[in-house]
Amino acid sequence: GGGPLTGFAVAGADKKFVWAQARIEGDKVVVWSDQVAQPTAVRYAWADNPENAALYNKAGLPASTFQTDAL
């Protein structure tokens, strides 16, 4: 752990996803992009980018891919 989190993308109301930055704060992942002022959706390891996945739990198990629009 402790490395950069990759494989995240965010979108605004237009639903156009762009690559995003992410970091762990406590038990949450904070995701953002300077290109999206008010994110409404997040994707992780989605579509053609699962090889960029870098999110693991304390036991070393990888997080599964996901998309959510419940921010």
Legacy VTK file of the C-alpha trace (Angstrom):
# vtk DataFile Version 3.0
C-alpha trace
ASCII
DATASET POLYDATA
POINTS 71 float
0.000 0.000 0.000
0.865 3.627 0.087
1.484 3.987 -3.636
-0.537 6.126 -5.990
-4.055 4.962 -6.785
-4.658 4.583 -10.496
-7.496 3.365 -12.677
-10.083 5.946 -11.536
-12.182 8.187 -13.789
-14.849 10.770 -12.974
-17.628 12.456 -14.938
-19.862 15.441 -14.423
-23.481 15.855 -15.446
-22.431 15.442 -19.094
-21.357 11.816 -18.330
-18.029 12.314 -20.152
-15.440 10.424 -18.137
-11.882 11.705 -17.692
-8.956 10.183 -15.823
-8.853 11.182 -12.191
-6.507 11.312 -9.243
-7.294 9.363 -6.089
-6.005 8.966 -2.560
-7.017 7.091 0.562
-8.252 9.162 3.506
-9.035 6.946 6.476
-11.420 4.273 5.210
-12.483 6.217 2.093
-11.085 6.780 -1.371
-11.203 10.430 -2.443
-11.337 10.859 -6.228
-11.064 14.118 -8.185
-10.085 15.736 -11.458
-9.308 19.375 -12.202
-11.310 18.855 -15.422
-14.578 18.094 -13.576
-15.751 20.768 -11.128
-18.674 18.750 -9.735
-18.254 15.003 -10.252
-21.463 12.998 -10.438
-20.039 9.570 -11.314
-16.913 7.512 -10.627
-15.478 4.457 -12.374
-12.680 2.211 -11.196
-10.763 -0.241 -13.413
-13.553 0.095 -15.973
-13.621 -0.986 -19.631
-10.110 -1.089 -21.111
-8.194 0.048 -18.030
-8.210 -2.780 -15.440
-4.451 -3.186 -15.844
-4.125 0.192 -14.085
-5.960 -1.069 -11.017
-4.017 -0.448 -7.821
-6.588 -0.574 -4.999
-6.198 -3.374 -2.449
-7.619 -3.985 1.005
-5.545 -4.637 4.149
-5.519 -8.369 3.367
-3.966 -7.670 -0.046
-7.090 -8.508 -2.040
-7.833 -6.301 -5.070
-10.995 -4.222 -5.315
-13.360 -5.244 -8.077
-14.197 -2.927 -10.944
-17.137 -0.599 -10.375
-19.097 2.376 -11.598
-21.317 4.524 -9.428
-23.381 7.646 -9.879
-24.445 7.811 -6.225
-22.019 10.427 -4.957
LINES 1 72
71 0 1 2 3 4 5 6 7 8 9 10 11 12 13 14 15 16 17 18 19 20 21 22 23 24 25 26 27 28 29 30 31 32 33 34 35 36 37 38 39 40 41 42 43 44 45 46 47 48 49 50 51 52 53 54 55 56 57 58 59 60 61 62 63 64 65 66 67 68 69 70
